[in-house]
Structure formats: structure tokens, C-alpha cells
Amino acid sequence: MADYSLTDDELETLARFGSLDQPSKVDPQHFAKLISMALIEQKEGGPELTHAGRKHLARKEK
């Protein structure tokens, strides 16, 4: 069974991808989980939040 919830640390990592400065160091396990959940995607200029990632952050801020 897959775990689709994020820990506080993983959520913090996700939020770092929403800032203007791309994070230089990210826990590889957090990165892999965020990619596998399609919350971030790898692009030519670096990883970016997906629409789903932005929605996930917005839900957590409420």
C-alpha cells in the first residue's frame, strides 16, 4: 500500500521548490517521494512544483 501523506520534513522540502531560489541540497528520499507523487517534476532548468504540488501546499496552509 502506498503512503500518500507527507511528513513535516517532506512538506518543508516541497515548499522549498515553490520559492524563487531552487534548493541546492535536498534529502534524496524526499526528492524521490515528491517525484513519485507527481508533486514536483524534473525540467531542463531544474525541478519545479506541479499543479498538484501547488494544490497540496495550498491545502496544508489552510
mmJSON file of the N, C-alpha and C atoms, coordinates in Angstrom:
{"data_MODEL":{"atom_site":{
"group_PDB":["ATOM","ATOM","ATOM","ATOM","ATOM","ATOM","ATOM","ATOM","ATOM","ATOM","ATOM","ATOM","ATOM","ATOM","ATOM","ATOM","ATOM","ATOM","ATOM","ATOM","ATOM","ATOM","ATOM","ATOM","ATOM","ATOM","ATOM","ATOM","ATOM","ATOM","ATOM","ATOM","ATOM","ATOM","ATOM","ATOM","ATOM","ATOM","ATOM","ATOM","ATOM","ATOM","ATOM","ATOM","ATOM","ATOM","ATOM","ATOM","ATOM","ATOM","ATOM","ATOM","ATOM","ATOM","ATOM","ATOM","ATOM","ATOM","ATOM","ATOM","ATOM","ATOM","ATOM","ATOM","ATOM","ATOM","ATOM","ATOM","ATOM","ATOM","ATOM","ATOM","ATOM","ATOM","ATOM","ATOM","ATOM","ATOM","ATOM","ATOM","ATOM","ATOM","ATOM","ATOM","ATOM","ATOM","ATOM","ATOM","ATOM","ATOM","ATOM","ATOM","ATOM","ATOM","ATOM","ATOM","ATOM","ATOM","ATOM","ATOM","ATOM","ATOM","ATOM","ATOM","ATOM","ATOM","ATOM","ATOM","ATOM","ATOM","ATOM","ATOM","ATOM","ATOM","ATOM","ATOM","ATOM","ATOM","ATOM","ATOM","ATOM","ATOM","ATOM","ATOM","ATOM","ATOM","ATOM","ATOM","ATOM","ATOM","ATOM","ATOM","ATOM","ATOM","ATOM","ATOM","ATOM","ATOM","ATOM","ATOM","ATOM","ATOM","ATOM","ATOM","ATOM","ATOM","ATOM","ATOM","ATOM","ATOM","ATOM","ATOM","ATOM","ATOM","ATOM","ATOM","ATOM","ATOM","ATOM","ATOM","ATOM","ATOM","ATOM","ATOM","ATOM","ATOM","ATOM","ATOM","ATOM","ATOM","ATOM","ATOM","ATOM","ATOM","ATOM","ATOM","ATOM","ATOM","ATOM","ATOM","ATOM","ATOM","ATOM","ATOM","ATOM","ATOM"],
"id":[1,2,3,4,5,6,7,8,9,10,11,12,13,14,15,16,17,18,19,20,21,22,23,24,25,26,27,28,29,30,31,32,33,34,35,36,37,38,39,40,41,42,43,44,45,46,47,48,49,50,51,52,53,54,55,56,57,58,59,60,61,62,63,64,65,66,67,68,69,70,71,72,73,74,75,76,77,78,79,80,81,82,83,84,85,86,87,88,89,90,91,92,93,94,95,96,97,98,99,100,101,102,103,104,105,106,107,108,109,110,111,112,113,114,115,116,117,118,119,120,121,122,123,124,125,126,127,128,129,130,131,132,133,134,135,136,137,138,139,140,141,142,143,144,145,146,147,148,149,150,151,152,153,154,155,156,157,158,159,160,161,162,163,164,165,166,167,168,169,170,171,172,173,174,175,176,177,178,179,180,181,182,183,184,185,186],
"type_symbol":["N","C","C","N","C","C","N","C","C","N","C","C","N","C","C","N","C","C","N","C","C","N","C","C","N","C","C","N","C","C","N","C","C","N","C","C","N","C","C","N","C","C","N","C","C","N","C","C","N","C","C","N","C","C","N","C","C","N","C","C","N","C","C","N","C","C","N","C","C","N","C","C","N","C","C","N","C","C","N","C","C","N","C","C","N","C","C","N","C","C","N","C","C","N","C","C","N","C","C","N","C","C","N","C","C","N","C","C","N","C","C","N","C","C","N","C","C","N","C","C","N","C","C","N","C","C","N","C","C","N","C","C","N","C","C","N","C","C","N","C","C","N","C","C","N","C","C","N","C","C","N","C","C","N","C","C","N","C","C","N","C","C","N","C","C","N","C","C","N","C","C","N","C","C","N","C","C","N","C","C","N","C","C","N","C","C"],
"label_atom_id":["N","CA","C","N","CA","C","N","CA","C","N","CA","C","N","CA","C","N","CA","C","N","CA","C","N","CA","C","N","CA","C","N","CA","C","N","CA","C","N","CA","C","N","CA","C","N","CA","C","N","CA","C","N","CA","C","N","CA","C","N","CA","C","N","CA","C","N","CA","C","N","CA","C","N","CA","C","N","CA","C","N","CA","C","N","CA","C","N","CA","C","N","CA","C","N","CA","C","N","CA","C","N","CA","C","N","CA","C","N","CA","C","N","CA","C","N","CA","C","N","CA","C","N","CA","C","N","CA","C","N","CA","C","N","CA","C","N","CA","C","N","CA","C","N","CA","C","N","CA","C","N","CA","C","N","CA","C","N","CA","C","N","CA","C","N","CA","C","N","CA","C","N","CA","C","N","CA","C","N","CA","C","N","CA","C","N","CA","C","N","CA","C","N","CA","C","N","CA","C","N","CA","C","N","CA","C","N","CA","C","N","CA","C","N","CA","C"],
"label_alt_id":[null,null,null,null,null,null,null,null,null,null,null,null,null,null,null,null,null,null,null,null,null,null,null,null,null,null,null,null,null,null,null,null,null,null,null,null,null,null,null,null,null,null,null,null,null,null,null,null,null,null,null,null,null,null,null,null,null,null,null,null,null,null,null,null,null,null,null,null,null,null,null,null,null,null,null,null,null,null,null,null,null,null,null,null,null,null,null,null,null,null,null,null,null,null,null,null,null,null,null,null,null,null,null,null,null,null,null,null,null,null,null,null,null,null,null,null,null,null,null,null,null,null,null,null,null,null,null,null,null,null,null,null,null,null,null,null,null,null,null,null,null,null,null,null,null,null,null,null,null,null,null,null,null,null,null,null,null,null,null,null,null,null,null,null,null,null,null,null,null,null,null,null,null,null,null,null,null,null,null,null,null,null,null,null,null,null],
"label_comp_id":["MET","MET","MET","ALA","ALA","ALA","ASP","ASP","ASP","TYR","TYR","TYR","SER","SER","SER","LEU","LEU","LEU","THR","THR","THR","ASP","ASP","ASP","ASP","ASP","ASP","GLU","GLU","GLU","LEU","LEU","LEU","GLU","GLU","GLU","THR","THR","THR","LEU","LEU","LEU","ALA","ALA","ALA","ARG","ARG","ARG","PHE","PHE","PHE","GLY","GLY","GLY","SER","SER","SER","LEU","LEU","LEU","ASP","ASP","ASP","GLN","GLN","GLN","PRO","PRO","PRO","SER","SER","SER","LYS","LYS","LYS","VAL","VAL","VAL","ASP","ASP","ASP","PRO","PRO","PRO","GLN","GLN","GLN","HIS","HIS","HIS","PHE","PHE","PHE","ALA","ALA","ALA","LYS","LYS","LYS","LEU","LEU","LEU","ILE","ILE","ILE","SER","SER","SER","MET","MET","MET","ALA","ALA","ALA","LEU","LEU","LEU","ILE","ILE","ILE","GLU","GLU","GLU","GLN","GLN","GLN","LYS","LYS","LYS","GLU","GLU","GLU","GLY","GLY","GLY","GLY","GLY","GLY","PRO","PRO","PRO","GLU","GLU","GLU","LEU","LEU","LEU","THR","THR","THR","HIS","HIS","HIS","ALA","ALA","ALA","GLY","GLY","GLY","ARG","ARG","ARG","LYS","LYS","LYS","HIS","HIS","HIS","LEU","LEU","LEU","ALA","ALA","ALA","ARG","ARG","ARG","LYS","LYS","LYS","GLU","GLU","GLU","LYS","LYS","LYS"],
"label_asym_id":["A","A","A","A","A","A","A","A","A","A","A","A","A","A","A","A","A","A","A","A","A","A","A","A","A","A","A","A","A","A","A","A","A","A","A","A","A","A","A","A","A","A","A","A","A","A","A","A","A","A","A","A","A","A","A","A","A","A","A","A","A","A","A","A","A","A","A","A","A","A","A","A","A","A","A","A","A","A","A","A","A","A","A","A","A","A","A","A","A","A","A","A","A","A","A","A","A","A","A","A","A","A","A","A","A","A","A","A","A","A","A","A","A","A","A","A","A","A","A","A","A","A","A","A","A","A","A","A","A","A","A","A","A","A","A","A","A","A","A","A","A","A","A","A","A","A","A","A","A","A","A","A","A","A","A","A","A","A","A","A","A","A","A","A","A","A","A","A","A","A","A","A","A","A","A","A","A","A","A","A","A","A","A","A","A","A"],
"label_entity_id":["1","1","1","1","1","1","1","1","1","1","1","1","1","1","1","1","1","1","1","1","1","1","1","1","1","1","1","1","1","1","1","1","1","1","1","1","1","1","1","1","1","1","1","1","1","1","1","1","1","1","1","1","1","1","1","1","1","1","1","1","1","1","1","1","1","1","1","1","1","1","1","1","1","1","1","1","1","1","1","1","1","1","1","1","1","1","1","1","1","1","1","1","1","1","1","1","1","1","1","1","1","1","1","1","1","1","1","1","1","1","1","1","1","1","1","1","1","1","1","1","1","1","1","1","1","1","1","1","1","1","1","1","1","1","1","1","1","1","1","1","1","1","1","1","1","1","1","1","1","1","1","1","1","1","1","1","1","1","1","1","1","1","1","1","1","1","1","1","1","1","1","1","1","1","1","1","1","1","1","1","1","1","1","1","1","1"],
"label_seq_id":[1,1,1,2,2,2,3,3,3,4,4,4,5,5,5,6,6,6,7,7,7,8,8,8,9,9,9,10,10,10,11,11,11,12,12,12,13,13,13,14,14,14,15,15,15,16,16,16,17,17,17,18,18,18,19,19,19,20,20,20,21,21,21,22,22,22,23,23,23,24,24,24,25,25,25,26,26,26,27,27,27,28,28,28,29,29,29,30,30,30,31,31,31,32,32,32,33,33,33,34,34,34,35,35,35,36,36,36,37,37,37,38,38,38,39,39,39,40,40,40,41,41,41,42,42,42,43,43,43,44,44,44,45,45,45,46,46,46,47,47,47,48,48,48,49,49,49,50,50,50,51,51,51,52,52,52,53,53,53,54,54,54,55,55,55,56,56,56,57,57,57,58,58,58,59,59,59,60,60,60,61,61,61,62,62,62],
"pdbx_PDB_ins_code":[null,null,null,null,null,null,null,null,null,null,null,null,null,null,null,null,null,null,null,null,null,null,null,null,null,null,null,null,null,null,null,null,null,null,null,null,null,null,null,null,null,null,null,null,null,null,null,null,null,null,null,null,null,null,null,null,null,null,null,null,null,null,null,null,null,null,null,null,null,null,null,null,null,null,null,null,null,null,null,null,null,null,null,null,null,null,null,null,null,null,null,null,null,null,null,null,null,null,null,null,null,null,null,null,null,null,null,null,null,null,null,null,null,null,null,null,null,null,null,null,null,null,null,null,null,null,null,null,null,null,null,null,null,null,null,null,null,null,null,null,null,null,null,null,null,null,null,null,null,null,null,null,null,null,null,null,null,null,null,null,null,null,null,null,null,null,null,null,null,null,null,null,null,null,null,null,null,null,null,null,null,null,null,null,null,null],
"Cartn_x":[0.846,0.0,0.889,0.583,1.378,0.977,1.96,1.716,1.713,0.547,0.425,0.433,0.747,0.841,2.301,2.494,3.844,4.144,5.375,5.816,6.036,6.23,6.512,7.788,8.803,10.068,9.862,9.078,8.808,7.999,7.055,6.257,7.138,8.078,9.028,9.877,10.308,11.078,10.238,8.984,8.092,7.955,7.78,7.623,8.87,10.032,11.278,11.303,10.632,10.582,9.646,8.805,7.911,8.536,9.71,10.378,11.135,11.545,12.279,13.649,14.281,15.599,15.416,15.945,15.876,16.759,16.273,17.102,18.33,19.474,20.703,20.915,20.454,20.592,19.221,18.851,17.555,17.788,17.102,17.182,16.736,17.584,17.242,15.949,15.665,14.424,13.207,13.329,12.23,12.01,13.106,13.024,12.344,12.757,12.181,10.688,10.297,8.879,8.064,8.584,7.859,7.715,8.762,8.698,7.668,7.724,6.82,5.362,5.122,3.762,3.337,4.217,3.967,3.708,4.372,4.249,5.314,6.395,7.413,7.758,8.293,8.749,10.098,10.916,12.248,12.132,12.615,12.61,14.047,14.236,15.579,16.251,15.495,16.053,16.114,15.678,15.66,14.253,14.12,12.813,11.841,10.566,9.522,8.305,7.573,6.303,5.323,4.562,3.488,2.214,1.178,-0.123,-0.566,-0.376,-0.743,0.076,1.349,2.2,1.732,1.358,0.849,-0.468,-1.339,-2.609,-2.364,-1.394,-1.076,-0.596,0.262,0.747,-0.395,-1.267,-2.394,-3.319,-3.535,-4.377,-3.75,-2.435,-1.742,-1.708,-1.786,-1.749,-3.069,-4.139,-5.463,-5.596],
"Cartn_y":[-1.18,0.0,1.24,2.184,3.402,4.407,5.168,6.217,7.556,8.174,9.437,10.644,10.439,11.565,12.001,13.254,13.793,14.1,13.834,14.239,15.748,16.329,17.767,18.105,17.253,17.486,17.427,16.462,16.343,17.536,17.993,19.163,20.411,20.527,21.645,21.589,20.399,20.233,20.645,20.226,20.597,22.114,22.768,24.225,24.928,24.345,24.955,25.026,24.105,24.133,25.227,25.761,26.84,28.214,28.296,29.587,29.94,31.197,31.64,30.99,30.752,30.105,28.597,27.894,26.435,25.904,24.939,24.37,23.678,23.883,23.272,21.873,21.652,20.33,19.874,18.688,18.106,16.65,16.2,14.792,13.95,13.035,12.233,11.43,10.98,10.225,11.136,12.366,13.325,13.616,13.874,14.196,13.057,11.826,10.662,10.535,10.75,10.636,11.733,12.963,14.073,13.85,13.316,12.983,11.871,10.83,9.686,10.064,11.064,11.53,12.605,12.919,13.933,15.309,15.606,16.928,17.876,17.305,18.071,17.291,18.006,17.334,17.901,17.067,17.47,18.13,19.359,20.096,20.469,21.016,21.376,22.374,23.33,24.336,23.892,22.691,22.166,21.741,21.139,20.653,21.808,21.568,22.573,21.927,22.744,22.28,22.024,20.973,20.717,21.386,21.346,21.861,21.121,19.815,19.003,19.406,19.722,20.159,21.475,22.419,23.711,23.525,22.643,22.375,21.738,20.833,20.165,21.188,22.111,23.151,24.063,24.418,25.294,24.629,23.323,22.587,22.591,22.442,22.376,23.732,24.828,26.164,26.527,25.845,26.16,25.657],
"Cartn_z":[0.0,0.0,0.0,-0.842,-0.967,0.107,0.569,1.551,0.824,0.733,0.011,0.941,2.209,3.127,3.218,3.579,3.702,5.157,5.566,6.891,6.874,8.04,8.108,7.348,7.455,6.738,5.226,4.758,3.321,2.821,3.634,3.272,3.195,4.113,4.087,2.814,2.438,1.203,0.002,-0.029,-1.127,-1.212,-0.086,-0.063,-0.592,-0.369,-0.858,-2.381,-3.052,-4.517,-5.028,-4.16,-4.544,-4.426,-3.817,-3.666,-4.943,-5.04,-6.228,-6.329,-5.188,-5.173,-5.101,-6.084,-6.071,-4.942,-4.193,-3.129,-3.717,-3.079,-3.59,-3.012,-1.795,-1.176,-0.696,-1.139,-0.779,-0.413,0.625,1.011,-0.186,-0.657,-1.838,-1.673,-0.46,-0.239,-0.355,0.145,0.0,-1.479,-2.2,-3.627,-4.384,-4.113,-4.799,-4.503,-3.261,-2.906,-3.585,-3.602,-4.23,-5.732,-6.361,-7.792,-8.014,-7.197,-7.386,-7.154,-6.314,-6.061,-7.068,-8.017,-9.055,-8.457,-7.327,-6.721,-7.253,-7.761,-8.478,-9.739,-10.716,-11.932,-12.323,-12.907,-13.342,-14.707,-14.788,-16.054,-16.389,-17.569,-18.015,-17.07,-16.544,-15.641,-14.194,-13.912,-12.547,-12.156,-10.997,-10.559,-10.331,-10.621,-10.428,-9.789,-9.033,-8.486,-9.62,-9.502,-10.46,-9.94,-10.742,-10.305,-9.042,-9.03,-7.861,-6.64,-6.843,-5.737,-5.147,-6.02,-5.544,-4.787,-5.292,-4.611,-3.244,-3.171,-1.911,-0.881,-1.294,-0.384,0.061,-0.859,-0.524,0.499,0.359,1.318,2.697,2.761,4.046,4.74,3.981,4.574,5.243,4.898,5.467,6.872],
"occupancy":[1.0,1.0,1.0,1.0,1.0,1.0,1.0,1.0,1.0,1.0,1.0,1.0,1.0,1.0,1.0,1.0,1.0,1.0,1.0,1.0,1.0,1.0,1.0,1.0,1.0,1.0,1.0,1.0,1.0,1.0,1.0,1.0,1.0,1.0,1.0,1.0,1.0,1.0,1.0,1.0,1.0,1.0,1.0,1.0,1.0,1.0,1.0,1.0,1.0,1.0,1.0,1.0,1.0,1.0,1.0,1.0,1.0,1.0,1.0,1.0,1.0,1.0,1.0,1.0,1.0,1.0,1.0,1.0,1.0,1.0,1.0,1.0,1.0,1.0,1.0,1.0,1.0,1.0,1.0,1.0,1.0,1.0,1.0,1.0,1.0,1.0,1.0,1.0,1.0,1.0,1.0,1.0,1.0,1.0,1.0,1.0,1.0,1.0,1.0,1.0,1.0,1.0,1.0,1.0,1.0,1.0,1.0,1.0,1.0,1.0,1.0,1.0,1.0,1.0,1.0,1.0,1.0,1.0,1.0,1.0,1.0,1.0,1.0,1.0,1.0,1.0,1.0,1.0,1.0,1.0,1.0,1.0,1.0,1.0,1.0,1.0,1.0,1.0,1.0,1.0,1.0,1.0,1.0,1.0,1.0,1.0,1.0,1.0,1.0,1.0,1.0,1.0,1.0,1.0,1.0,1.0,1.0,1.0,1.0,1.0,1.0,1.0,1.0,1.0,1.0,1.0,1.0,1.0,1.0,1.0,1.0,1.0,1.0,1.0,1.0,1.0,1.0,1.0,1.0,1.0,1.0,1.0,1.0,1.0,1.0,1.0],
"B_iso_or_equiv":[0.0,0.0,0.0,0.0,0.0,0.0,0.0,0.0,0.0,0.0,0.0,0.0,0.0,0.0,0.0,0.0,0.0,0.0,0.0,0.0,0.0,0.0,0.0,0.0,0.0,0.0,0.0,0.0,0.0,0.0,0.0,0.0,0.0,0.0,0.0,0.0,0.0,0.0,0.0,0.0,0.0,0.0,0.0,0.0,0.0,0.0,0.0,0.0,0.0,0.0,0.0,0.0,0.0,0.0,0.0,0.0,0.0,0.0,0.0,0.0,0.0,0.0,0.0,0.0,0.0,0.0,0.0,0.0,0.0,0.0,0.0,0.0,0.0,0.0,0.0,0.0,0.0,0.0,0.0,0.0,0.0,0.0,0.0,0.0,0.0,0.0,0.0,0.0,0.0,0.0,0.0,0.0,0.0,0.0,0.0,0.0,0.0,0.0,0.0,0.0,0.0,0.0,0.0,0.0,0.0,0.0,0.0,0.0,0.0,0.0,0.0,0.0,0.0,0.0,0.0,0.0,0.0,0.0,0.0,0.0,0.0,0.0,0.0,0.0,0.0,0.0,0.0,0.0,0.0,0.0,0.0,0.0,0.0,0.0,0.0,0.0,0.0,0.0,0.0,0.0,0.0,0.0,0.0,0.0,0.0,0.0,0.0,0.0,0.0,0.0,0.0,0.0,0.0,0.0,0.0,0.0,0.0,0.0,0.0,0.0,0.0,0.0,0.0,0.0,0.0,0.0,0.0,0.0,0.0,0.0,0.0,0.0,0.0,0.0,0.0,0.0,0.0,0.0,0.0,0.0,0.0,0.0,0.0,0.0,0.0,0.0],
"pdbx_formal_charge":[null,null,null,null,null,null,null,null,null,null,null,null,null,null,null,null,null,null,null,null,null,null,null,null,null,null,null,null,null,null,null,null,null,null,null,null,null,null,null,null,null,null,null,null,null,null,null,null,null,null,null,null,null,null,null,null,null,null,null,null,null,null,null,null,null,null,null,null,null,null,null,null,null,null,null,null,null,null,null,null,null,null,null,null,null,null,null,null,null,null,null,null,null,null,null,null,null,null,null,null,null,null,null,null,null,null,null,null,null,null,null,null,null,null,null,null,null,null,null,null,null,null,null,null,null,null,null,null,null,null,null,null,null,null,null,null,null,null,null,null,null,null,null,null,null,null,null,null,null,null,null,null,null,null,null,null,null,null,null,null,null,null,null,null,null,null,null,null,null,null,null,null,null,null,null,null,null,null,null,null,null,null,null,null,null,null],
"auth_seq_id":[1,1,1,2,2,2,3,3,3,4,4,4,5,5,5,6,6,6,7,7,7,8,8,8,9,9,9,10,10,10,11,11,11,12,12,12,13,13,13,14,14,14,15,15,15,16,16,16,17,17,17,18,18,18,19,19,19,20,20,20,21,21,21,22,22,22,23,23,23,24,24,24,25,25,25,26,26,26,27,27,27,28,28,28,29,29,29,30,30,30,31,31,31,32,32,32,33,33,33,34,34,34,35,35,35,36,36,36,37,37,37,38,38,38,39,39,39,40,40,40,41,41,41,42,42,42,43,43,43,44,44,44,45,45,45,46,46,46,47,47,47,48,48,48,49,49,49,50,50,50,51,51,51,52,52,52,53,53,53,54,54,54,55,55,55,56,56,56,57,57,57,58,58,58,59,59,59,60,60,60,61,61,61,62,62,62],
"auth_comp_id":["MET","MET","MET","ALA","ALA","ALA","ASP","ASP","ASP","TYR","TYR","TYR","SER","SER","SER","LEU","LEU","LEU","THR","THR","THR","ASP","ASP","ASP","ASP","ASP","ASP","GLU","GLU","GLU","LEU","LEU","LEU","GLU","GLU","GLU","THR","THR","THR","LEU","LEU","LEU","ALA","ALA","ALA","ARG","ARG","ARG","PHE","PHE","PHE","GLY","GLY","GLY","SER","SER","SER","LEU","LEU","LEU","ASP","ASP","ASP","GLN","GLN","GLN","PRO","PRO","PRO","SER","SER","SER","LYS","LYS","LYS","VAL","VAL","VAL","ASP","ASP","ASP","PRO","PRO","PRO","GLN","GLN","GLN","HIS","HIS","HIS","PHE","PHE","PHE","ALA","ALA","ALA","LYS","LYS","LYS","LEU","LEU","LEU","ILE","ILE","ILE","SER","SER","SER","MET","MET","MET","ALA","ALA","ALA","LEU","LEU","LEU","ILE","ILE","ILE","GLU","GLU","GLU","GLN","GLN","GLN","LYS","LYS","LYS","GLU","GLU","GLU","GLY","GLY","GLY","GLY","GLY","GLY","PRO","PRO","PRO","GLU","GLU","GLU","LEU","LEU","LEU","THR","THR","THR","HIS","HIS","HIS","ALA","ALA","ALA","GLY","GLY","GLY","ARG","ARG","ARG","LYS","LYS","LYS","HIS","HIS","HIS","LEU","LEU","LEU","ALA","ALA","ALA","ARG","ARG","ARG","LYS","LYS","LYS","GLU","GLU","GLU","LYS","LYS","LYS"],
"auth_asym_id":["A","A","A","A","A","A","A","A","A","A","A","A","A","A","A","A","A","A","A","A","A","A","A","A","A","A","A","A","A","A","A","A","A","A","A","A","A","A","A","A","A","A","A","A","A","A","A","A","A","A","A","A","A","A","A","A","A","A","A","A","A","A","A","A","A","A","A","A","A","A","A","A","A","A","A","A","A","A","A","A","A","A","A","A","A","A","A","A","A","A","A","A","A","A","A","A","A","A","A","A","A","A","A","A","A","A","A","A","A","A","A","A","A","A","A","A","A","A","A","A","A","A","A","A","A","A","A","A","A","A","A","A","A","A","A","A","A","A","A","A","A","A","A","A","A","A","A","A","A","A","A","A","A","A","A","A","A","A","A","A","A","A","A","A","A","A","A","A","A","A","A","A","A","A","A","A","A","A","A","A","A","A","A","A","A","A"],
"auth_atom_id":["N","CA","C","N","CA","C","N","CA","C","N","CA","C","N","CA","C","N","CA","C","N","CA","C","N","CA","C","N","CA","C","N","CA","C","N","CA","C","N","CA","C","N","CA","C","N","CA","C","N","CA","C","N","CA","C","N","CA","C","N","CA","C","N","CA","C","N","CA","C","N","CA","C","N","CA","C","N","CA","C","N","CA","C","N","CA","C","N","CA","C","N","CA","C","N","CA","C","N","CA","C","N","CA","C","N","CA","C","N","CA","C","N","CA","C","N","CA","C","N","CA","C","N","CA","C","N","CA","C","N","CA","C","N","CA","C","N","CA","C","N","CA","C","N","CA","C","N","CA","C","N","CA","C","N","CA","C","N","CA","C","N","CA","C","N","CA","C","N","CA","C","N","CA","C","N","CA","C","N","CA","C","N","CA","C","N","CA","C","N","CA","C","N","CA","C","N","CA","C","N","CA","C","N","CA","C","N","CA","C","N","CA","C","N","CA","C"],
"pdbx_PDB_model_num":[1,1,1,1,1,1,1,1,1,1,1,1,1,1,1,1,1,1,1,1,1,1,1,1,1,1,1,1,1,1,1,1,1,1,1,1,1,1,1,1,1,1,1,1,1,1,1,1,1,1,1,1,1,1,1,1,1,1,1,1,1,1,1,1,1,1,1,1,1,1,1,1,1,1,1,1,1,1,1,1,1,1,1,1,1,1,1,1,1,1,1,1,1,1,1,1,1,1,1,1,1,1,1,1,1,1,1,1,1,1,1,1,1,1,1,1,1,1,1,1,1,1,1,1,1,1,1,1,1,1,1,1,1,1,1,1,1,1,1,1,1,1,1,1,1,1,1,1,1,1,1,1,1,1,1,1,1,1,1,1,1,1,1,1,1,1,1,1,1,1,1,1,1,1,1,1,1,1,1,1,1,1,1,1,1,1]
}}}
